[in-house]
Amino acid sequence: MGSGASAFERDNVLTALRLGQPAVDLNSDLSQVPDALKMDREIVLEVVKQSGDALQYAARYFKEDADIVLQAVKQNGDALRHASKDLQQDAEIVLQAGNQKG
């Protein structure tokens, strides 16, 4: 895949993710995803909903996005370690992370 992504490709990735059919290997660095999609908030949000630990591969500004981090820790409480320092102190996020740690 090239570094760009068409609207069709973006829609296909989002549809697959929303159907629970990962369009990418969520345990990797997302290297299979075109750069344009790695910077797409909606794509990153769908990825962390399925694999919270994928937050570690997200751009720094996504690690500072409370909604993305919240979704990541709802899926995997350990994803909290990849959040920004400020969000690691956020009461709601910390509570959700604690609820997912078993």
Long-range contacts (C-beta under 8 A, 24 or more apart in sequence): 1-32, 1-33, 1-34, 2-34, 3-34, 3-35, 3-36, 4-34, 4-35, 4-36, 5-34, 5-36, 5-37, 5-40, 9-34, 9-37, 10-36, 10-37, 10-40, 10-43, 13-37, 13-43, 14-42, 14-43, 14-46, 17-43, 17-46, 17-47, 17-49, 17-50, 18-46, 20-50, 22-47, 22-50, 22-51, 26-50, 26-51, 26-54, 27-51, 27-53, 27-54, 28-57, 29-57, 30-54, 30-57, 41-65, 41-68, 44-68, 45-71, 48-72, 48-75, 48-79, 49-74, 49-75, 50-75, 51-75, 51-76, 52-76, 52-77, 52-78, 52-79, 52-100, 53-78, 53-79, 53-82, 55-79, 55-82, 55-83, 56-82, 58-82, 60-84, 63-87, 66-90, 66-93, 69-93, 70-96, 73-97, 73-100, 74-100, 75-100, 76-100, 77-101, 77-102
